Amino acid sequence: MAEVIRMPKMSDTMEEGVIAAWHKKVGDTVKSGDILAEVETDKATMDMESYYDGTLLYIGVEKGQSVPVDAIMAVIGKPGEDYQSLLSGGGSAQHAEASKESAPAAQPATQPTAPAAPAVDTSNIKAKTVQMPLLSDTMTEGVIHTWLKKVGDKVKSGDILAEIETDKATMELEAYEDGTLLYIGVEAGKAAKVNEVIAVIGEEGADYQALLNAGSAPAAPAKPEEADKPAATPAAPQAQVSSTPEPTTAAANNGRILASPLAKRLAEEKGINLSDVNGSGEGGRIIKNDVDTFQPKAKPATPAPSQTTAPAVAAAPAGQESYEDVPLSQMRKTIARRLSESKFSAPEFYLTMEITMDKAIKAREAMNEISPVKISFNDMVIKAVSAALTKHPMVNASWMGDKIRKNHHVHIGMAVAVEEGLLVPVIRFANTKTLSQIAAETKDLGGKAKNKQLQPKDWEGNTFTVSNLGMFGIEQFTSIINPPESCILAVGAIKETVGVKDGQFFATNIMKLTLTCDHRVVDGATGAAFMVTLKQLLEEPYKLLV
């Protein structure tokens, strides 16, 4: 019996995916575990495996097109098997037309409009549009940070066309077609809406203007004629015969490293710094073979970036007013939107408590003598928070709009400042981990965040967040809740001060913690009880080891 393949939900915020590449074509034999396609989600590009054995009977979505979660992408079954009945529930174009034919009286006005798209005859135009992809769950537009190709350049599938600044990070946009870059519709520094046409790739001399006039959707009318496609595309590979790769260094690309997704994954697994690897691909791009054959060598000294940028900043004359308007980055827009929604929708209240850290300081010194990785005070706070959350589960709950979700797992988000804004990598099941395990994970995630190497699994699913500004000398502050969480903890600096006991003065070390609570979920007494438990764990740190 034939089985439909639907777009899987590959992250908790994913609403649709883009087919980056098909690894199988109609008629190919497929086994369970085979990679059918590469799917570009809102976070990363991932492999989609087959769970069935059989023959690929149908592909309903072309490379480069987006598909909503749970929509039908393909059908696997026995050769010659009738699969049309399976598509009727998937909303395909062919069956939409079939339903119209079965009920002509219901929608007579829509009948003449169906063949209007093929009338443009874009199927004969040997060019494809490049659209702004959806690169994050909150992305509505992207800014073209840099074009790495210009009009007239030869392009191969897998080449990096541009760098796109999203609300999460700056990501590379790969070409899915071979040919010549015929058109650039959005200049560097300008924003484009998701799915807006930003470029066209095809044969030299192709009438790409017809594609733009046809609504930037040349692939849609060609779906019913998939059998004719092979005759329309052979011209694209001819363009790459005259392509002459131009060597490009990391420095020539504003310090960014050009590497294929597979090369990046292999380098991460092997612990290889890609900046040390010489790329042999087009434009100096690092490919799998470069990582496999890499031999470590001494890293050449590079001049500090400030040496080249400093002369560009001219001092303003004395007494002259001046300013600079800085465009909002996608990350900054998202921070502004989400935290504004939280601040103005959640009825917050704040609880502050002083923690005596004398014993914690001594305990940390003793533990670091035997720990395989250096334990920080922030690591101790995360461990104490995770333990306290198991005793006070409502503080670990989430506001879901029409219900409160009591989470039985403890995933601690750790706020990390980066140049563009703020990222929150997650320590999963923190309550089950030792202090040394937490210390190792926080250092790894913090490094990935600053180097823009976080993967979807690294930033999703937190149930509580810890924000620490103590290392900057900030004694006390309040944080804004990261929805849908119900609480966030602000950690201040450890300050040596004077205490009084039995009329005697003595030196002591105090740290202030402030808990921000969403009153829709957490009441004052519940938050206070959590803070009391947290204080006991930090002031008697041996309890963290039990």
C-alpha positions in Angstrom: 0.0 0.0 0.0 1.3 3.4 -0.9 2.3 5.8 1.9 2.3 9.6 1.8 5.4 11.6 3.0 4.5 14.8 4.8 6.6 17.7 5.9 7.8 16.8 9.4 7.9 19.3 12.3 11.6 19.5 12.8 11.6 22.2 15.6 9.1 23.3 18.1 8.6 26.7 16.3 8.6 25.3 12.7 5.6 26.1 10.6 6.9 25.3 7.1 10.0 24.0 5.5 11.8 24.7 2.2 13.1 21.8 0.0 16.8 22.5 -0.3 17.4 19.4 -2.4 15.9 16.1 -3.4 18.2 13.1 -3.1 15.7 10.8 -4.9 13.7 11.2 -8.0 10.4 9.7 -9.2 11.0 6.0 -10.0 13.9 5.5 -7.7 13.9 2.6 -5.2 13.8 3.8 -1.6 14.7 1.9 1.6 13.8 2.8 5.1 16.6 5.1 6.4 17.5 6.6 3.0 17.8 10.3 2.8 14.9 11.6 0.7 15.6 15.3 0.8 17.3 18.2 2.6 14.8 20.5 4.3 15.6 24.0 5.3 13.7 24.9 8.5 13.5 28.1 10.4 16.7 27.1 12.3 18.9 25.0 10.0 19.0 22.7 7.0 18.3 19.1 8.0 18.1 15.6 6.3 14.7 14.0 5.9 14.8 10.2 6.1 12.3 7.7 4.6 10.5 5.5 7.0 9.2 3.2 4.2 10.5 0.7 1.6 9.3 1.0 -2.0 9.5 3.2 -5.1 9.2 7.0 -5.1 5.9 7.4 -7.1 5.3 11.1 -6.7 7.0 14.4 -5.8 4.6 17.3 -5.2 7.0 20.0 -4.2 9.9 21.2 -6.2 13.4 22.2 -4.9 13.4 25.7 -3.5 9.7 25.7 -2.7 8.2 26.0 0.8 5.8 23.4 2.3 3.6 23.8 5.4 4.1 21.3 8.2 2.1 18.1 7.6 1.5 19.0 3.9 2.1 16.1 1.4 5.5 16.2 -0.2 5.8 12.8 -1.9 4.3 9.3 -2.1 6.2 6.0 -1.8 4.6 2.6 -2.8 4.8 -0.2 -5.3 5.6 0.5 -9.0 2.4 1.3 -10.9 0.3 1.6 -7.8 -2.6 4.1 -7.9 -1.8 6.9 -5.4 -4.2 9.6 -6.6 -6.8 8.9 -3.8 -4.1 9.6 -1.2 -3.5 13.1 -2.6 -7.2 14.1 -2.4 -6.8 14.9 1.3 -3.5 16.7 0.9 -4.7 19.8 -0.9 -2.6 19.3 -4.1 -3.2 21.4 -7.1 -4.3 18.5 -9.3 -7.0 17.4 -6.9 -8.2 21.0 -6.3 -8.9 21.1 -10.0 -10.6 17.7 -9.9 -12.9 18.9 -7.1 -13.8 21.8 -9.2 -14.8 19.6 -12.2 -17.0 17.5 -9.9 -18.9 20.5 -8.7 -19.0 23.0 -11.6 -22.0 24.9 -10.2 -20.4 25.6 -6.9 -17.6 27.8 -8.3 -18.2 28.7 -11.9 -16.1 31.9 -11.7 -12.9 30.0 -10.7 -12.9 27.7 -13.7 -11.5 30.2 -16.3 -8.8 31.4 -13.9 -7.1 28.1 -13.4 -5.4 27.9 -16.8 -4.3 31.6 -16.6 -0.9 30.9 -15.1 0.4 28.6 -17.9 -0.6 31.2 -20.4 2.5 33.2 -19.4 4.6 30.2 -20.7 7.3 30.6 -18.0 8.1 26.9 -18.4 10.2 27.8 -21.5 12.2 30.4 -19.7 15.5 28.9 -18.7 15.8 30.8 -15.4 14.7 30.4 -11.8 13.9 33.0 -9.1 15.7 33.1 -5.8 13.4 34.0 -2.9 14.1 35.3 0.6 13.9 32.1 2.7 12.3 31.7 6.1 15.3 31.2 8.4 13.8 31.5 11.9 10.4 31.0 13.6 10.0 34.7 14.1 11.4 36.0 10.9 9.2 38.1 8.7 12.0 39.8 6.6 15.7 39.5 6.1 18.4 42.0 5.4 20.9 41.4 2.6 24.1 41.8 4.6 26.5 41.1 1.6 26.1 39.9 -1.9 29.0 37.4 -2.6 28.0 37.2 -6.3 27.3 40.0 -8.8 25.1 40.2 -11.9 26.9 38.3 -14.7 28.8 35.9 -12.4 28.6 32.2 -13.0 26.8 30.3 -10.2 26.9 26.6 -9.3 24.4 24.7 -7.0 25.8 25.0 -3.5 27.6 28.3 -4.1 27.0 31.0 -1.5 25.0 33.8 -3.1 24.7 36.2 -0.2 24.8 36.6 3.6 21.4 37.3 5.1 20.9 38.9 8.5 17.9 37.4 10.3 16.6 38.0 13.8 18.8 35.2 15.1 22.1 35.4 13.2 23.7 36.2 9.9 23.3 33.1 7.7 24.5 32.1 4.2 22.1 31.8 1.3 23.1 28.9 -1.0 22.2 28.7 -4.7 20.1 25.7 -5.7 20.6 26.2 -9.5 23.4 26.3 -12.0 23.7 29.2 -14.4 24.4 32.9 -14.4 23.2 35.5 -11.9 20.9 37.5 -14.2 19.2 39.8 -11.7 19.6 41.2 -8.2 16.4 42.7 -6.8 17.5 43.8 -3.3 20.7 45.7 -2.7 23.0 45.0 0.2 21.8 46.6 3.4 18.1 46.5 2.2 15.4 44.3 3.7 13.2 41.9 1.8 10.0 40.1 3.0 10.0 36.3 3.4 9.3 34.7 -0.1 10.0 38.0 -1.9 12.1 37.5 -5.1 15.7 38.8 -4.4 17.5 37.4 -7.5 17.2 35.3 -10.7 19.6 32.6 -11.9 19.5 31.1 -15.4 21.0 31.0 -18.9 22.6 34.2 -20.2 20.0 36.1 -22.2 17.0 34.4 -20.6 13.9 36.7 -20.4 13.9 36.8 -16.6 11.6 39.9 -16.6 8.8 37.6 -17.7 9.3 35.6 -14.5 9.1 38.7 -12.4 6.0 39.9 -14.2 4.4 36.4 -13.8 4.4 36.9 -10.0 7.8 35.2 -9.2 6.3 31.7 -9.4 7.6 30.0 -12.6 7.6 26.5 -10.9 3.9 26.4 -10.0 2.4 26.1 -13.6 5.0 23.5 -14.5 3.9 21.1 -11.8 1.5 19.1 -14.0 4.2 18.8 -16.7 7.0 17.3 -14.6 7.7 14.8 -17.4 8.8 17.7 -19.6 11.2 19.3 -17.1 14.4 17.4 -18.1 14.2 18.9 -21.6 14.0 22.4 -20.1 17.0 22.3 -17.8 20.0 20.9 -19.5 21.1 24.3 -20.6 22.0 25.3 -17.1 24.9 23.0 -16.7 26.4 24.4 -19.9 26.8 27.7 -18.2 29.2 26.2 -15.7 31.7 25.0 -18.3 33.0 28.6 -18.7 32.9 29.2 -15.0 36.3 30.0 -13.6 36.3 29.9 -9.7 38.0 32.9 -8.2 40.0 32.1 -5.0 38.5 33.8 -2.0 39.9 33.9 1.5 38.0 34.3 4.8 39.3 37.8 5.1 38.0 38.7 1.7 34.5 37.8 2.9 34.5 40.1 5.9 36.0 37.3 8.1 33.2 34.8 7.5 34.2 31.3 6.6 32.5 29.7 3.5 31.9 26.0 4.1 29.3 23.5 3.1 26.8 22.4 5.8 28.3 18.9 5.7 31.8 20.3 6.2 30.7 22.4 9.1 29.1 19.4 10.8 32.2 17.2 10.3 34.5 19.9 11.6 32.3 20.3 14.7 32.4 16.6 15.3 36.2 16.4 14.9 36.8 19.6 16.9 38.4 21.3 13.9 38.5 25.1 13.7 37.3 25.9 10.1 39.4 29.1 10.0 42.5 26.8 9.9 41.2 24.8 6.9 42.0 25.8 3.3 39.0 25.5 1.0 39.4 23.8 -2.4 35.8 24.4 -3.5 34.5 27.3 -5.6 35.5 30.6 -4.3 37.7 29.0 -1.6 34.7 27.3 -0.1 35.5 24.5 2.4 34.0 21.1 1.4 33.9 17.6 3.0 37.3 16.5 1.5 39.1 19.5 3.0 37.9 18.6 6.5 38.8 14.9 6.0 42.3 15.7 4.8 43.0 18.5 7.2 46.3 18.4 9.1 46.7 20.9 12.0 49.3 23.5 11.5 50.4 26.7 13.1 47.9 29.5 12.8 49.2 32.6 11.1 48.9 35.9 12.9 46.2 38.1 11.7 46.1 41.9 12.1 43.5 43.2 14.6 40.4 44.4 12.8 40.6 47.7 14.7 43.8 48.6 12.7 41.8 48.8 9.5 38.5 50.2 10.8 40.0 52.9 13.2 41.0 55.4 10.4 37.4 55.3 9.1 36.1 57.0 12.2 36.7 60.7 12.1 36.5 62.7 15.4 33.7 65.3 15.4 34.9 68.9 15.8 34.5 70.4 19.3 31.1 71.9 19.9 29.4 70.2 16.8 26.4 68.1 17.3 26.5 64.7 15.5 24.7 61.4 15.5 24.4 58.2 13.6 21.2 56.3 12.8 21.9 52.6 13.0 19.3 50.3 11.2 17.8 47.7 13.5 19.1 44.2 13.0 16.7 41.3 12.7 17.8 40.0 16.2 17.2 43.4 17.7 13.7 43.7 16.1 12.8 40.3 17.5 14.1 41.2 21.0 12.1 44.4 20.9 8.9 42.8 19.8 8.9 39.7 22.0 10.1 41.5 25.2 7.6 44.3 24.6 4.8 41.7 24.3 6.0 40.1 27.6 6.4 43.4 29.4 3.0 44.8 28.4 1.0 41.6 28.7 2.4 39.8 31.7 1.5 41.2 35.2 5.0 41.0 36.7 6.1 41.3 40.3 9.7 41.1 41.7 11.2 39.4 44.7 14.8 40.3 45.8 16.8 38.3 48.4 20.4 38.6 49.7 22.5 35.5 49.7 25.5 35.1 52.0 28.1 33.5 49.7 31.0 32.9 52.2 30.5 29.1 52.2 29.9 29.0 48.5 33.2 30.8 47.8 35.1 28.2 49.9 33.2 25.3 48.4 33.9 26.5 44.9 37.7 26.7 45.6 37.6 23.2 47.0 35.6 21.7 44.1 37.8 23.4 41.5 40.8 21.5 42.9 39.3 18.2 41.7 36.8 19.2 39.0 37.8 18.4 35.4 36.5 21.8 34.3 36.5 25.1 36.2 33.2 25.7 38.0 31.9 29.3 38.1 29.5 30.9 40.5 26.9 31.0 37.7 27.2 27.2 37.3 26.5 26.9 41.0 23.4 29.2 40.7 22.1 27.1 37.7 22.5 23.9 39.7 20.8 25.4 42.8 18.0 26.8 40.6 17.4 23.4 39.0 17.2 21.7 42.4 14.8 24.4 43.7 12.5 24.1 40.7 12.0 20.4 41.4 10.6 21.4 44.8 8.5 24.3 43.5 7.1 23.1 40.1 4.8 26.1 39.6 7.9 28.3 39.2 8.9 26.0 36.4 5.5 26.2 34.7 4.6 28.0 31.4 1.7 30.3 30.5 0.1 28.9 27.3 -2.7 31.5 26.9 -5.7 29.3 27.7 -3.9 26.9 30.1 -0.9 26.6 32.5 1.6 23.9 31.5 3.4 22.3 34.5 6.7 21.1 33.1 8.0 17.9 34.7 11.5 18.4 33.2 13.9 21.2 34.1 15.5 23.0 31.1 17.5 26.1 32.2 18.0 28.9 29.7 21.2 30.8 30.1 21.2 34.4 28.8 24.3 35.1 26.7 25.2 38.5 25.4 26.4 38.6 21.8 27.4 41.6 19.6 24.0 41.7 17.9 21.9 41.2 21.0 21.0 38.3 23.3 20.8 34.5 22.8 19.5 31.9 25.3 21.1 28.5 24.9 19.5 25.8 27.1 21.0 23.3 29.6 18.6 20.4 29.3 17.6 18.3 32.4 19.9 20.5 34.5 18.5 18.9 37.7 20.0 15.5 36.7 23.5 16.9 36.0 26.5 17.3 38.3 28.2 20.7 38.8 31.1 19.7 36.6 28.7 18.6 33.8 26.8 21.9 34.0 30.1 23.8 34.0 31.3 22.0 30.8 28.0 22.6 29.1 27.7 26.3 29.9 31.2 26.9 28.5 30.4 25.0 25.4 27.1 26.7 24.7 28.5 30.1 25.6 31.2 29.6 23.0 28.8 28.4 20.4 26.5 31.4 21.0 29.3 33.9 20.6 30.6 32.1 17.4 27.1 31.8 16.0 27.3 28.0 16.0 24.2 27.2 18.0 21.9 24.5 16.5 18.1 24.3 17.0 18.4 21.8 19.8 20.7 24.3 21.7 18.1 27.1 22.0 14.7 25.5 22.2 12.5 24.3 25.1 13.8 26.3 28.1 11.4 26.3 31.1 13.2 28.8 33.2 16.0 31.4 32.5 18.9 32.7 34.5 20.4 36.1 33.5 23.7 37.1 35.2 25.3 40.6 35.0 27.4 40.0 38.1 30.6 39.7 36.1 30.1 43.4 35.1 29.8 44.5 38.7 26.0 45.0 38.6 24.8 44.5 42.1 21.1 44.2 41.4 18.7 44.4 38.4 15.4 43.0 37.1 15.0 40.9 34.0 12.0 40.7 31.6 10.3 37.2 31.4 11.1 35.2 28.3 7.6 33.9 27.3 6.1 31.4 27.7 8.1 31.0 30.9 6.6 32.2 34.1 9.8 33.4 35.9 13.3 34.6 35.2 16.1 35.1 37.8 18.5 38.1 37.7 21.9 37.4 39.3 24.0 40.3 40.7 27.6 40.6 41.6 29.2 39.2 44.8 30.1 42.1 47.0 32.2 42.2 50.1 30.4 44.1 52.8 30.1 44.4 56.6 27.7 42.2 58.5 26.6 42.3 62.1 26.0 39.3 64.4 25.5 39.5 68.2 26.6 43.1 68.1 29.9 42.3 66.4 30.9 43.5 63.0 32.5 41.1 60.5 33.4 40.9 56.8 31.0 38.9 54.6 30.2 38.4 50.9 26.7 39.1 49.7 25.0 38.4 46.3 21.6 39.7 45.4 19.1 37.7 43.4 15.9 39.1 41.9 13.1 36.8 40.7 10.6 38.3 38.1 7.3 36.4 38.3 4.2 36.3 36.0 1.3 36.7 38.4 -1.0 34.8 36.0 1.0 31.6 37.0 3.0 32.3 40.2 1.7 33.9 43.3 3.8 35.9 45.8 4.0 33.2 48.4 5.0 30.6 45.8 7.8 32.8 44.4 9.0 33.6 48.0 9.1 29.9 48.9 11.2 29.2 45.8 13.7 32.0 46.8 14.0 30.7 50.4 14.9 27.2 49.0 17.4 28.8 46.6 19.0 30.8 49.4 19.4 27.6 51.6 21.0 25.7 48.7 23.5 28.5 47.9 24.4 29.3 51.6 24.8 25.6 52.4 26.4 24.4 49.0 27.0 20.8 50.3 23.2 20.3 49.6 23.9 20.7 45.9 26.0 17.5 46.0 23.3 15.4 47.6 
